[in-house]
Amino acid sequence: MWHDKREGVETVNCQWRKSSFSTDAEGSNCLELAASGSGILIRESDDPSVIIKAGPTTLRSLITAAKRGGFDQRA
């Protein structure tokens, strides 16, 4: 499910976190996560206005697929 800040996704009190594996010096090449009362919010640091909301099970499936290389052939 895609959301945009202007559509009312509550991000004011979110504490965004990014992976310690994010090695880009400017910090613009990573995903950021934040806990929300209704799920987990995900955004890309170079375009923080676009936010995806997912539940824990969906996020776990996404991470598992990425670790297994499930998205390596997609561009």
All heavy atoms as TSV, in Angstrom:
chain	resi	resn	atom	element	x	y	z
A	1	MET	N	N	0.843	-1.168	0.000
A	1	MET	CA	C	0.000	0.000	0.000
A	1	MET	C	C	0.895	1.241	0.000
A	1	MET	O	O	1.758	1.403	0.847
A	1	MET	CB	C	-0.898	-0.046	1.236
A	1	MET	CG	C	-1.752	1.168	1.403
A	1	MET	SD	S	-2.769	1.051	2.883
A	1	MET	CE	C	-4.296	0.602	2.123
A	2	TRP	N	N	0.722	2.122	-0.959
A	2	TRP	CA	C	1.533	3.341	-1.068
A	2	TRP	C	C	0.808	4.502	-0.407
A	2	TRP	O	O	-0.403	4.622	-0.498
A	2	TRP	CB	C	1.759	3.696	-2.533
A	2	TRP	CG	C	2.611	2.721	-3.238
A	2	TRP	CD1	C	2.184	1.600	-3.903
A	2	TRP	CD2	C	4.014	2.725	-3.332
A	2	TRP	NE1	N	3.242	0.920	-4.407
A	2	TRP	CE2	C	4.390	1.592	-4.079
A	2	TRP	CE3	C	5.012	3.561	-2.871
A	2	TRP	CZ2	C	5.700	1.294	-4.369
A	2	TRP	CZ3	C	6.318	3.259	-3.176
A	2	TRP	CH2	C	6.645	2.140	-3.904
A	3	HIS	N	N	1.569	5.330	0.236
A	3	HIS	CA	C	1.001	6.511	0.870
A	3	HIS	C	C	1.915	7.697	0.611
A	3	HIS	O	O	3.095	7.540	0.343
A	3	HIS	CB	C	0.876	6.323	2.387
A	3	HIS	CG	C	-0.148	5.339	2.772
A	3	HIS	ND1	N	-1.472	5.630	2.863
A	3	HIS	CD2	C	-0.043	4.026	3.077
A	3	HIS	CE1	C	-2.140	4.554	3.212
A	3	HIS	NE2	N	-1.287	3.574	3.349
A	4	ASP	N	N	1.357	8.849	0.706
A	4	ASP	CA	C	2.125	10.079	0.599
A	4	ASP	C	C	1.818	10.902	1.838
A	4	ASP	O	O	0.691	10.891	2.328
A	4	ASP	CB	C	1.700	10.839	-0.664
A	4	ASP	CG	C	2.553	12.052	-0.919
A	4	ASP	OD1	O	2.302	13.101	-0.314
A	4	ASP	OD2	O	3.470	11.935	-1.726
A	5	LYS	N	N	2.801	11.608	2.355
A	5	LYS	CA	C	2.600	12.413	3.569
A	5	LYS	C	C	1.386	13.328	3.455
A	5	LYS	O	O	0.666	13.526	4.399
A	5	LYS	CB	C	3.835	13.270	3.845
A	5	LYS	CG	C	5.001	12.512	4.371
A	5	LYS	CD	C	6.108	13.499	4.652
A	5	LYS	CE	C	7.396	12.798	4.950
A	5	LYS	NZ	N	8.471	13.733	5.173
A	6	ARG	N	N	1.175	13.875	2.283
A	6	ARG	CA	C	0.075	14.828	2.124
A	6	ARG	C	C	-1.289	14.156	2.254
A	6	ARG	O	O	-2.285	14.816	2.452
A	6	ARG	CB	C	0.196	15.517	0.768
A	6	ARG	CG	C	1.447	16.369	0.665
A	6	ARG	CD	C	1.626	16.819	-0.743
A	6	ARG	NE	N	1.803	15.641	-1.568
A	6	ARG	CZ	C	2.690	15.535	-2.531
A	6	ARG	NH1	N	3.487	16.521	-2.805
A	6	ARG	NH2	N	2.787	14.436	-3.244
A	7	GLU	N	N	-1.335	12.836	2.139
A	7	GLU	CA	C	-2.602	12.128	2.257
A	7	GLU	C	C	-2.926	11.741	3.690
A	7	GLU	O	O	-3.840	10.982	3.947
A	7	GLU	CB	C	-2.578	10.880	1.373
A	7	GLU	CG	C	-2.535	11.210	-0.097
A	7	GLU	CD	C	-2.462	9.974	-0.947
A	7	GLU	OE1	O	-2.512	8.860	-0.406
A	7	GLU	OE2	O	-2.356	10.117	-2.163
A	8	GLY	N	N	-2.141	12.204	4.651
A	8	GLY	CA	C	-2.485	11.995	6.037
A	8	GLY	C	C	-1.809	10.840	6.742
A	8	GLY	O	O	-2.226	10.470	7.821
A	9	VAL	N	N	-0.781	10.243	6.154
A	9	VAL	CA	C	-0.049	9.201	6.871
A	9	VAL	C	C	0.672	9.881	8.028
A	9	VAL	O	O	1.393	10.850	7.850
A	9	VAL	CB	C	0.969	8.489	5.951
A	9	VAL	CG1	C	1.832	7.537	6.752
A	9	VAL	CG2	C	0.238	7.755	4.846
A	10	GLU	N	N	0.451	9.397	9.221
A	10	GLU	CA	C	1.033	10.012	10.416
A	10	GLU	C	C	2.522	9.694	10.499
A	10	GLU	O	O	2.912	8.571	10.756
A	10	GLU	CB	C	0.321	9.520	11.667
A	10	GLU	CG	C	0.841	10.147	12.941
A	10	GLU	CD	C	0.707	11.656	12.962
A	10	GLU	OE1	O	-0.372	12.162	12.636
A	10	GLU	OE2	O	1.688	12.323	13.302
A	11	THR	N	N	3.356	10.708	10.230
A	11	THR	CA	C	4.805	10.534	10.298
A	11	THR	C	C	5.456	11.531	11.244
A	11	THR	O	O	6.657	11.511	11.426
A	11	THR	CB	C	5.448	10.687	8.907
A	11	THR	OG1	O	5.169	11.993	8.407
A	11	THR	CG2	C	4.935	9.636	7.948
A	12	VAL	N	N	4.669	12.388	11.856
A	12	VAL	CA	C	5.213	13.448	12.700
A	12	VAL	C	C	6.014	12.876	13.866
A	12	VAL	O	O	7.107	13.335	14.158
A	12	VAL	CB	C	4.088	14.370	13.221
A	12	VAL	CG1	C	4.635	15.379	14.202
A	12	VAL	CG2	C	3.389	15.058	12.066
A	13	ASN	N	N	5.495	11.869	14.533
A	13	ASN	CA	C	6.161	11.310	15.707
A	13	ASN	C	C	6.964	10.055	15.400
A	13	ASN	O	O	7.322	9.320	16.309
A	13	ASN	CB	C	5.125	11.009	16.792
A	13	ASN	CG	C	4.477	12.272	17.301
A	13	ASN	OD1	O	5.136	13.281	17.452
A	13	ASN	ND2	N	3.188	12.214	17.546
A	14	CYS	N	N	7.224	9.794	14.131
A	14	CYS	CA	C	7.965	8.599	13.751
A	14	CYS	C	C	9.458	8.792	13.971
A	14	CYS	O	O	10.000	9.847	13.697
A	14	CYS	CB	C	7.745	8.268	12.278
A	14	CYS	SG	S	6.105	7.682	11.925
A	15	GLN	N	N	10.085	7.746	14.453
A	15	GLN	CA	C	11.537	7.736	14.561
A	15	GLN	C	C	12.054	6.845	13.436
A	15	GLN	O	O	11.995	5.625	13.510
A	15	GLN	CB	C	11.989	7.193	15.910
A	15	GLN	CG	C	13.504	7.214	16.063
A	15	GLN	CD	C	13.924	6.736	17.443
A	15	GLN	OE1	O	13.109	6.439	18.308
A	15	GLN	NE2	N	15.217	6.649	17.630
A	16	TRP	N	N	12.521	7.480	12.362
A	16	TRP	CA	C	12.993	6.747	11.194
A	16	TRP	C	C	14.361	6.150	11.494
A	16	TRP	O	O	15.221	6.780	12.087
A	16	TRP	CB	C	13.063	7.667	9.984
A	16	TRP	CG	C	11.701	8.079	9.511
A	16	TRP	CD1	C	11.053	9.239	9.820
A	16	TRP	CD2	C	10.816	7.330	8.694
A	16	TRP	NE1	N	9.809	9.246	9.229
A	16	TRP	CE2	C	9.651	8.084	8.522
A	16	TRP	CE3	C	10.904	6.086	8.072
A	16	TRP	CZ2	C	8.579	7.653	7.766
A	16	TRP	CZ3	C	9.839	5.648	7.312
A	16	TRP	CH2	C	8.684	6.423	7.159
A	17	ARG	N	N	14.554	4.919	11.056
A	17	ARG	CA	C	15.823	4.206	11.258
A	17	ARG	C	C	16.299	3.667	9.918
A	17	ARG	O	O	15.494	3.259	9.098
A	17	ARG	CB	C	15.644	3.035	12.222
A	17	ARG	CG	C	15.220	3.477	13.594
A	17	ARG	CD	C	14.906	2.270	14.451
A	17	ARG	NE	N	14.448	2.698	15.750
A	17	ARG	CZ	C	15.155	2.592	16.857
A	17	ARG	NH1	N	16.347	2.065	16.834
A	17	ARG	NH2	N	14.663	3.013	18.000
A	18	LYS	N	N	17.614	3.649	9.744
A	18	LYS	CA	C	18.161	3.039	8.536
A	18	LYS	C	C	19.199	1.997	8.920
A	18	LYS	O	O	19.748	2.022	10.021
A	18	LYS	CB	C	18.746	4.072	7.589
A	18	LYS	CG	C	19.955	4.817	8.100
A	18	LYS	CD	C	20.418	5.802	7.046
A	18	LYS	CE	C	21.592	6.616	7.562
A	18	LYS	NZ	N	22.079	7.533	6.567
A	19	SER	N	N	19.453	1.119	8.013
A	19	SER	CA	C	20.357	0.007	8.265
A	19	SER	C	C	21.780	0.487	8.512
A	19	SER	O	O	22.252	1.433	7.883
A	19	SER	CB	C	20.361	-0.944	7.063
A	19	SER	OG	O	21.374	-1.899	7.195
A	20	SER	N	N	22.469	-0.212	9.398
A	20	SER	CA	C	23.885	0.085	9.617
A	20	SER	C	C	24.713	-0.357	8.412
A	20	SER	O	O	25.870	0.022	8.282
A	20	SER	CB	C	24.384	-0.610	10.884
A	20	SER	OG	O	24.213	-2.011	10.757
A	21	PHE	N	N	24.121	-1.133	7.508
A	21	PHE	CA	C	24.807	-1.553	6.292
A	21	PHE	C	C	24.728	-0.495	5.204
A	21	PHE	O	O	25.309	-0.660	4.139
A	21	PHE	CB	C	24.219	-2.868	5.767
A	21	PHE	CG	C	24.524	-4.032	6.643
A	21	PHE	CD1	C	23.557	-4.542	7.489
A	21	PHE	CD2	C	25.782	-4.611	6.641
A	21	PHE	CE1	C	23.824	-5.622	8.304
A	21	PHE	CE2	C	26.066	-5.693	7.459
A	21	PHE	CZ	C	25.092	-6.197	8.289
A	22	SER	N	N	23.991	0.568	5.422
A	22	SER	CA	C	23.899	1.648	4.449
A	22	SER	C	C	25.229	2.393	4.444
A	22	SER	O	O	25.588	3.061	5.402
A	22	SER	CB	C	22.768	2.604	4.825
A	22	SER	OG	O	22.708	3.650	3.916
A	23	THR	N	N	25.961	2.265	3.355
A	23	THR	CA	C	27.319	2.792	3.306
A	23	THR	C	C	27.461	4.061	2.495
A	23	THR	O	O	28.551	4.581	2.365
A	23	THR	CB	C	28.287	1.740	2.729
A	23	THR	OG1	O	27.831	1.373	1.422
A	23	THR	CG2	C	28.324	0.508	3.628
A	24	ASP	N	N	26.403	4.555	1.926
A	24	ASP	CA	C	26.477	5.779	1.143
A	24	ASP	C	C	26.866	6.942	2.039
A	24	ASP	O	O	26.249	7.184	3.068
A	24	ASP	CB	C	25.127	6.042	0.478
A	24	ASP	CG	C	25.139	7.264	-0.406
A	24	ASP	OD1	O	26.042	7.393	-1.237
A	24	ASP	OD2	O	24.230	8.085	-0.236
A	25	ALA	N	N	27.899	7.670	1.678
A	25	ALA	CA	C	28.413	8.751	2.523
A	25	ALA	C	C	27.363	9.822	2.810
A	25	ALA	O	O	27.333	10.402	3.885
A	25	ALA	CB	C	29.642	9.385	1.868
A	26	GLU	N	N	26.503	10.092	1.834
A	26	GLU	CA	C	25.475	11.112	2.025
A	26	GLU	C	C	24.221	10.542	2.687
A	26	GLU	O	O	23.306	11.279	3.012
A	26	GLU	CB	C	25.112	11.731	0.678
A	26	GLU	CG	C	26.269	12.466	0.027
A	26	GLU	CD	C	25.914	12.955	-1.360
A	26	GLU	OE1	O	24.731	12.898	-1.740
A	26	GLU	OE2	O	26.823	13.396	-2.061
A	27	GLY	N	N	24.170	9.243	2.836
A	27	GLY	CA	C	23.001	8.622	3.451
A	27	GLY	C	C	21.774	8.608	2.572
A	27	GLY	O	O	20.669	8.445	3.044
A	28	SER	N	N	21.959	8.775	1.255
A	28	SER	CA	C	20.809	8.854	0.362
A	28	SER	C	C	20.577	7.569	-0.419
A	28	SER	O	O	19.781	7.548	-1.339
A	28	SER	CB	C	20.992	10.016	-0.612
A	28	SER	OG	O	22.131	9.789	-1.427
A	29	ASN	N	N	21.266	6.503	-0.076
A	29	ASN	CA	C	21.125	5.250	-0.807
A	29	ASN	C	C	20.653	4.152	0.138
A	29	ASN	O	O	21.311	3.133	0.292
A	29	ASN	CB	C	22.460	4.873	-1.450
A	29	ASN	CG	C	22.325	3.729	-2.417
A	29	ASN	OD1	O	21.236	3.452	-2.888
A	29	ASN	ND2	N	23.415	3.068	-2.701
A	30	CYS	N	N	19.521	4.380	0.772
A	30	CYS	CA	C	19.056	3.386	1.736
A	30	CYS	C	C	17.549	3.496	1.942
A	30	CYS	O	O	16.928	4.480	1.565
A	30	CYS	CB	C	19.772	3.552	3.065
A	30	CYS	SG	S	19.448	5.119	3.860
A	31	LEU	N	N	17.016	2.475	2.556
A	31	LEU	CA	C	15.629	2.490	2.997
A	31	LEU	C	C	15.598	2.838	4.472
A	31	LEU	O	O	16.501	2.482	5.218
A	31	LEU	CB	C	14.983	1.119	2.795
A	31	LEU	CG	C	14.756	0.677	1.367
A	31	LEU	CD1	C	14.167	-0.727	1.350
A	31	LEU	CD2	C	13.864	1.634	0.617
A	32	GLU	N	N	14.562	3.511	4.869
A	32	GLU	CA	C	14.365	3.859	6.271
A	32	GLU	C	C	13.052	3.247	6.736
A	32	GLU	O	O	12.091	3.191	5.977
A	32	GLU	CB	C	14.326	5.379	6.441
A	32	GLU	CG	C	15.612	6.049	6.002
A	32	GLU	CD	C	15.535	7.567	6.030
A	32	GLU	OE1	O	14.448	8.123	5.752
A	32	GLU	OE2	O	16.555	8.181	6.319
A	33	LEU	N	N	13.024	2.782	7.972
A	33	LEU	CA	C	11.831	2.172	8.563
A	33	LEU	C	C	11.407	2.940	9.805
A	33	LEU	O	O	12.253	3.490	10.507
A	33	LEU	CB	C	12.115	0.721	8.970
A	33	LEU	CG	C	12.586	-0.235	7.891
A	33	LEU	CD1	C	12.932	-1.581	8.509
A	33	LEU	CD2	C	11.548	-0.400	6.813
A	34	ALA	N	N	10.119	2.948	10.055
A	34	ALA	CA	C	9.590	3.554	11.277
A	34	ALA	C	C	8.380	2.753	11.740
A	34	ALA	O	O	7.588	2.285	10.925
A	34	ALA	CB	C	9.189	5.006	11.041
A	35	ALA	N	N	8.254	2.588	13.035
A	35	ALA	CA	C	7.091	1.914	13.598
A	35	ALA	C	C	5.916	2.881	13.600
A	35	ALA	O	O	6.062	4.066	13.874
A	35	ALA	CB	C	7.401	1.456	15.017
A	36	SER	N	N	4.763	2.346	13.273
A	36	SER	CA	C	3.532	3.119	13.281
A	36	SER	C	C	2.483	2.279	14.002
A	36	SER	O	O	2.575	1.052	14.013
A	36	SER	CB	C	3.093	3.394	11.840
A	36	SER	OG	O	1.797	3.938	11.809
A	37	GLY	N	N	1.508	2.906	14.576
A	37	GLY	CA	C	0.478	2.177	15.293
A	37	GLY	C	C	-0.243	1.153	14.438
A	37	GLY	O	O	-0.713	0.139	14.916
A	38	SER	N	N	-0.301	1.395	13.139
A	38	SER	CA	C	-1.040	0.499	12.254
A	38	SER	C	C	-0.135	-0.333	11.349
A	38	SER	O	O	-0.620	-0.978	10.435
A	38	SER	CB	C	-2.005	1.315	11.393
A	38	SER	OG	O	-1.295	2.266	10.633
A	39	GLY	N	N	1.161	-0.321	11.587
A	39	GLY	CA	C	2.070	-1.106	10.759
A	39	GLY	C	C	3.481	-0.551	10.793
A	39	GLY	O	O	3.870	0.163	11.717
A	40	ILE	N	N	4.216	-0.871	9.763
A	40	ILE	CA	C	5.599	-0.408	9.633
A	40	ILE	C	C	5.673	0.464	8.393
A	40	ILE	O	O	5.196	0.092	7.319
A	40	ILE	CB	C	6.551	-1.611	9.507
A	40	ILE	CG1	C	6.433	-2.476	10.757
A	40	ILE	CG2	C	7.987	-1.138	9.291
A	40	ILE	CD1	C	7.049	-3.840	10.626
A	41	LEU	N	N	6.252	1.638	8.535
A	41	LEU	CA	C	6.393	2.566	7.425
A	41	LEU	C	C	7.777	2.397	6.815
A	41	LEU	O	O	8.766	2.228	7.519
A	41	LEU	CB	C	6.203	4.001	7.899
A	41	LEU	CG	C	4.887	4.300	8.617
A	41	LEU	CD1	C	4.860	5.751	9.074
A	41	LEU	CD2	C	3.706	4.001	7.721
A	42	ILE	N	N	7.839	2.454	5.483
A	42	ILE	CA	C	9.084	2.284	4.752
A	42	ILE	C	C	9.195	3.442	3.762
A	42	ILE	O	O	8.228	3.774	3.073
A	42	ILE	CB	C	9.088	0.953	3.966
A	42	ILE	CG1	C	8.748	-0.205	4.887
A	42	ILE	CG2	C	10.428	0.735	3.271
A	42	ILE	CD1	C	8.341	-1.467	4.144
A	43	ARG	N	N	10.377	4.051	3.684
A	43	ARG	CA	C	10.597	5.103	2.694
A	43	ARG	C	C	12.033	5.024	2.196
A	43	ARG	O	O	12.910	4.490	2.858
A	43	ARG	CB	C	10.309	6.489	3.270
A	43	ARG	CG	C	11.306	6.942	4.310
A	43	ARG	CD	C	10.955	8.294	4.860
A	43	ARG	NE	N	11.979	8.760	5.798
A	43	ARG	CZ	C	11.908	9.872	6.487
A	43	ARG	NH1	N	10.845	10.649	6.373
A	43	ARG	NH2	N	12.882	10.222	7.300
A	44	GLU	N	N	12.260	5.567	1.027
A	44	GLU	CA	C	13.603	5.656	0.474
A	44	GLU	C	C	14.158	7.014	0.871
A	44	GLU	O	O	13.486	8.037	0.730
A	44	GLU	CB	C	13.561	5.509	-1.044
A	44	GLU	CG	C	14.922	5.383	-1.640
A	44	GLU	CD	C	14.891	5.049	-3.114
A	44	GLU	OE1	O	13.820	4.747	-3.661
A	44	GLU	OE2	O	15.964	5.104	-3.711
A	45	SER	N	N	15.389	7.035	1.343
A	45	SER	CA	C	15.929	8.265	1.905
A	45	SER	C	C	16.057	9.397	0.886
A	45	SER	O	O	15.988	10.559	1.255
A	45	SER	CB	C	17.284	8.004	2.570
A	45	SER	OG	O	18.177	7.453	1.634
A	46	ASP	N	N	16.221	9.079	-0.409
A	46	ASP	CA	C	16.347	10.165	-1.378
A	46	ASP	C	C	14.997	10.689	-1.866
A	46	ASP	O	O	14.939	11.675	-2.585
A	46	ASP	CB	C	17.248	9.769	-2.543
A	46	ASP	CG	C	16.697	8.640	-3.379
A	46	ASP	OD1	O	15.736	7.986	-2.941
A	46	ASP	OD2	O	17.229	8.397	-4.474
A	47	ASP	N	N	13.890	10.073	-1.469
A	47	ASP	CA	C	12.549	10.574	-1.775
A	47	ASP	C	C	11.630	10.259	-0.593
A	47	ASP	O	O	10.748	9.398	-0.675
A	47	ASP	CB	C	12.011	9.945	-3.055
A	47	ASP	CG	C	10.725	10.599	-3.518
A	47	ASP	OD1	O	10.260	11.569	-2.864
A	47	ASP	OD2	O	10.164	10.150	-4.524
A	48	PRO	N	N	11.835	10.945	0.530
A	48	PRO	CA	C	11.101	10.605	1.756
A	48	PRO	C	C	9.609	10.934	1.732
A	48	PRO	O	O	8.899	10.566	2.656
A	48	PRO	CB	C	11.833	11.403	2.830
A	48	PRO	CG	C	12.466	12.533	2.107
A	48	PRO	CD	C	12.796	12.009	0.739
A	49	SER	N	N	9.124	11.583	0.674
A	49	SER	CA	C	7.698	11.904	0.636
A	49	SER	C	C	6.854	10.696	0.242
A	49	SER	O	O	5.654	10.677	0.484
A	49	SER	CB	C	7.436	13.061	-0.324
A	49	SER	OG	O	7.718	12.668	-1.655
A	50	VAL	N	N	7.456	9.672	-0.360
A	50	VAL	CA	C	6.737	8.459	-0.731
A	50	VAL	C	C	6.946	7.425	0.363
A	50	VAL	O	O	8.071	7.061	0.685
A	50	VAL	CB	C	7.218	7.911	-2.090
A	50	VAL	CG1	C	6.479	6.620	-2.423
A	50	VAL	CG2	C	7.029	8.941	-3.183
A	51	ILE	N	N	5.852	6.969	0.934
A	51	ILE	CA	C	5.905	6.072	2.081
A	51	ILE	C	C	5.053	4.837	1.797
A	51	ILE	O	O	3.919	4.952	1.320
A	51	ILE	CB	C	5.394	6.786	3.354
A	51	ILE	CG1	C	6.279	7.994	3.647
A	51	ILE	CG2	C	5.356	5.825	4.533
A	51	ILE	CD1	C	5.712	8.908	4.705
A	52	ILE	N	N	5.602	3.672	2.108
A	52	ILE	CA	C	4.871	2.411	1.997
A	52	ILE	C	C	4.547	1.956	3.411
A	52	ILE	O	O	5.397	2.010	4.292
A	52	ILE	CB	C	5.734	1.329	1.315
A	52	ILE	CG1	C	6.160	1.774	-0.067
A	52	ILE	CG2	C	4.992	0.005	1.263
A	52	ILE	CD1	C	7.211	0.870	-0.677
A	53	LYS	N	N	3.324	1.496	3.612
A	53	LYS	CA	C	2.949	0.950	4.919
A	53	LYS	C	C	2.727	-0.551	4.759
A	53	LYS	O	O	2.035	-0.985	3.845
A	53	LYS	CB	C	1.690	1.615	5.445
A	53	LYS	CG	C	1.293	1.097	6.826
A	53	LYS	CD	C	0.204	1.939	7.455
A	53	LYS	CE	C	-1.100	1.806	6.756
A	53	LYS	NZ	N	-2.210	2.476	7.437
A	54	ALA	N	N	3.349	-1.338	5.636
A	54	ALA	CA	C	3.218	-2.790	5.576
A	54	ALA	C	C	3.059	-3.340	6.981
A	54	ALA	O	O	3.503	-2.733	7.951
A	54	ALA	CB	C	4.464	-3.398	4.921
A	55	GLY	N	N	2.470	-4.504	7.057
A	55	GLY	CA	C	2.395	-5.215	8.323
A	55	GLY	C	C	3.672	-6.013	8.528
A	55	GLY	O	O	4.459	-6.200	7.596
A	56	PRO	N	N	3.901	-6.498	9.738
A	56	PRO	CA	C	5.122	-7.257	10.026
A	56	PRO	C	C	5.310	-8.487	9.136
A	56	PRO	O	O	6.418	-8.776	8.691
A	56	PRO	CB	C	4.959	-7.658	11.493
A	56	PRO	CG	C	3.979	-6.695	12.057
A	56	PRO	CD	C	3.072	-6.314	10.928
A	57	THR	N	N	4.238	-9.211	8.845
A	57	THR	CA	C	4.353	-10.413	8.015
A	57	THR	C	C	4.752	-10.057	6.585
A	57	THR	O	O	5.615	-10.709	5.989
A	57	THR	CB	C	3.022	-11.193	8.018
A	57	THR	OG1	O	2.683	-11.517	9.364
A	57	THR	CG2	C	3.124	-12.460	7.198
A	58	THR	N	N	4.158	-9.022	6.044
A	58	THR	CA	C	4.489	-8.586	4.689
A	58	THR	C	C	5.929	-8.102	4.614
A	58	THR	O	O	6.656	-8.445	3.669
A	58	THR	CB	C	3.529	-7.468	4.237
A	58	THR	OG1	O	2.192	-7.956	4.310
A	58	THR	CG2	C	3.828	-7.016	2.829
A	59	LEU	N	N	6.357	-7.331	5.596
A	59	LEU	CA	C	7.738	-6.843	5.605
A	59	LEU	C	C	8.710	-8.004	5.730
A	59	LEU	O	O	9.734	-8.051	5.043
A	59	LEU	CB	C	7.950	-5.841	6.741
A	59	LEU	CG	C	9.364	-5.271	6.844
A	59	LEU	CD1	C	9.771	-4.544	5.570
A	59	LEU	CD2	C	9.477	-4.348	8.036
A	60	ARG	N	N	8.405	-8.959	6.582
A	60	ARG	CA	C	9.270	-10.141	6.739
A	60	ARG	C	C	9.393	-10.886	5.416
A	60	ARG	O	O	10.480	-11.310	5.020
A	60	ARG	CB	C	8.707	-11.061	7.823
A	60	ARG	CG	C	9.623	-12.213	8.175
A	60	ARG	CD	C	9.074	-13.070	9.323
A	60	ARG	NE	N	8.792	-12.275	10.517
A	60	ARG	CZ	C	7.578	-12.025	11.004
A	60	ARG	NH1	N	6.505	-12.501	10.402
A	60	ARG	NH2	N	7.405	-11.300	12.091
A	61	SER	N	N	8.301	-11.041	4.683
A	61	SER	CA	C	8.327	-11.714	3.378
A	61	SER	C	C	9.177	-10.940	2.378
A	61	SER	O	O	9.932	-11.535	1.603
A	61	SER	CB	C	6.908	-11.874	2.828
A	61	SER	OG	O	6.151	-12.707	3.654
A	62	LEU	N	N	9.056	-9.625	2.385
A	62	LEU	CA	C	9.852	-8.783	1.492
A	62	LEU	C	C	11.345	-8.933	1.785
A	62	LEU	O	O	12.153	-9.126	0.874
A	62	LEU	CB	C	9.435	-7.313	1.634
A	62	LEU	CG	C	10.276	-6.302	0.879
A	62	LEU	CD1	C	10.069	-6.447	-0.626
A	62	LEU	CD2	C	9.946	-4.892	1.335
A	63	ILE	N	N	11.717	-8.876	3.045
A	63	ILE	CA	C	13.125	-8.992	3.432
A	63	ILE	C	C	13.659	-10.382	3.090
A	63	ILE	O	O	14.766	-10.523	2.561
A	63	ILE	CB	C	13.302	-8.668	4.931
A	63	ILE	CG1	C	13.029	-7.187	5.164
A	63	ILE	CG2	C	14.702	-9.048	5.407
A	63	ILE	CD1	C	12.930	-6.791	6.622
A	64	THR	N	N	12.875	-11.417	3.351
A	64	THR	CA	C	13.300	-12.785	3.035
A	64	THR	C	C	13.534	-12.940	1.534
A	64	THR	O	O	14.544	-13.501	1.102
A	64	THR	CB	C	12.255	-13.803	3.527
A	64	THR	OG1	O	12.132	-13.673	4.943
A	64	THR	CG2	C	12.641	-15.222	3.170
A	65	ALA	N	N	12.617	-12.430	0.724
A	65	ALA	CA	C	12.772	-12.517	-0.728
A	65	ALA	C	C	14.003	-11.751	-1.206
A	65	ALA	O	O	14.738	-12.232	-2.072
A	65	ALA	CB	C	11.513	-11.982	-1.416
A	66	ALA	N	N	14.257	-10.588	-0.635
A	66	ALA	CA	C	15.433	-9.804	-1.022
A	66	ALA	C	C	16.722	-10.532	-0.656
A	66	ALA	O	O	17.671	-10.583	-1.445
A	66	ALA	CB	C	15.389	-8.434	-0.354
A	67	LYS	N	N	16.762	-11.127	0.525
A	67	LYS	CA	C	17.950	-11.868	0.949
A	67	LYS	C	C	18.222	-13.071	0.054
A	67	LYS	O	O	19.367	-13.450	-0.157
A	67	LYS	CB	C	17.802	-12.336	2.398
A	67	LYS	CG	C	17.971	-11.236	3.411
A	67	LYS	CD	C	17.846	-11.798	4.820
A	67	LYS	CE	C	18.112	-10.747	5.860
A	67	LYS	NZ	N	18.015	-11.310	7.232
A	68	ARG	N	N	17.169	-13.676	-0.463
A	68	ARG	CA	C	17.313	-14.844	-1.339
A	68	ARG	C	C	17.594	-14.456	-2.784
A	68	ARG	O	O	17.708	-15.325	-3.640
A	68	ARG	CB	C	16.047	-15.689	-1.287
A	68	ARG	CG	C	15.848	-16.374	0.035
A	68	ARG	CD	C	14.607	-17.226	0.014
A	68	ARG	NE	N	14.431	-17.894	1.294
A	68	ARG	CZ	C	13.295	-18.371	1.735
A	68	ARG	NH1	N	12.206	-18.262	0.992
A	68	ARG	NH2	N	13.218	-18.957	2.907
A	69	GLY	N	N	17.668	-13.156	-3.069
A	69	GLY	CA	C	17.935	-12.712	-4.427
A	69	GLY	C	C	16.707	-12.656	-5.302
A	69	GLY	O	O	16.808	-12.608	-6.528
A	70	GLY	N	N	15.548	-12.638	-4.695
A	70	GLY	CA	C	14.291	-12.648	-5.427
A	70	GLY	C	C	14.052	-11.440	-6.321
A	70	GLY	O	O	13.183	-11.477	-7.181
A	71	PHE	N	N	14.798	-10.377	-6.126
A	71	PHE	CA	C	14.608	-9.171	-6.932
A	71	PHE	C	C	15.836	-8.840	-7.776
A	71	PHE	O	O	15.901	-7.795	-8.397
A	71	PHE	CB	C	14.285	-7.984	-6.013
A	71	PHE	CG	C	13.106	-8.253	-5.113
A	71	PHE	CD1	C	13.287	-8.454	-3.757
A	71	PHE	CD2	C	11.826	-8.313	-5.626
A	71	PHE	CE1	C	12.213	-8.712	-2.926
A	71	PHE	CE2	C	10.735	-8.574	-4.803
A	71	PHE	CZ	C	10.936	-8.771	-3.448
A	72	ASP	N	N	16.816	-9.727	-7.791
A	72	ASP	CA	C	18.069	-9.446	-8.490
A	72	ASP	C	C	17.904	-9.242	-9.983
A	72	ASP	O	O	18.640	-8.473	-10.587
A	72	ASP	CB	C	19.094	-10.565	-8.252
A	72	ASP	CG	C	19.602	-10.583	-6.823
A	72	ASP	OD1	O	19.302	-9.628	-6.071
A	72	ASP	OD2	O	20.299	-11.547	-6.464
A	73	GLN	N	N	16.952	-9.895	-10.614
A	73	GLN	CA	C	16.770	-9.793	-12.063
A	73	GLN	C	C	15.833	-8.659	-12.467
A	73	GLN	O	O	15.631	-8.424	-13.640
A	73	GLN	CB	C	16.247	-11.126	-12.620
A	73	GLN	CG	C	17.184	-12.282	-12.356
A	73	GLN	CD	C	18.566	-12.058	-12.948
A	73	GLN	OE1	O	18.689	-11.569	-14.068
A	73	GLN	NE2	N	19.595	-12.396	-12.201
A	74	ARG	N	N	15.262	-7.961	-11.531
A	74	ARG	CA	C	14.338	-6.870	-11.829
A	74	ARG	C	C	15.083	-5.547	-11.832
A	74	ARG	O	O	15.910	-5.297	-11.001
A	74	ARG	CB	C	13.205	-6.838	-10.809
A	74	ARG	CG	C	12.309	-8.052	-10.934
A	74	ARG	CD	C	11.350	-8.120	-9.752
A	74	ARG	NE	N	10.355	-9.140	-9.894
A	74	ARG	CZ	C	10.567	-10.426	-9.677
A	74	ARG	NH1	N	11.753	-10.853	-9.341
A	74	ARG	NH2	N	9.581	-11.292	-9.793
A	75	ALA	N	N	14.753	-4.723	-12.794
A	75	ALA	CA	C	15.410	-3.409	-12.855
A	75	ALA	C	C	14.403	-2.343	-13.164
A	75	ALA	O	O	13.396	-2.530	-13.712
A	75	ALA	CB	C	16.499	-3.403	-13.902
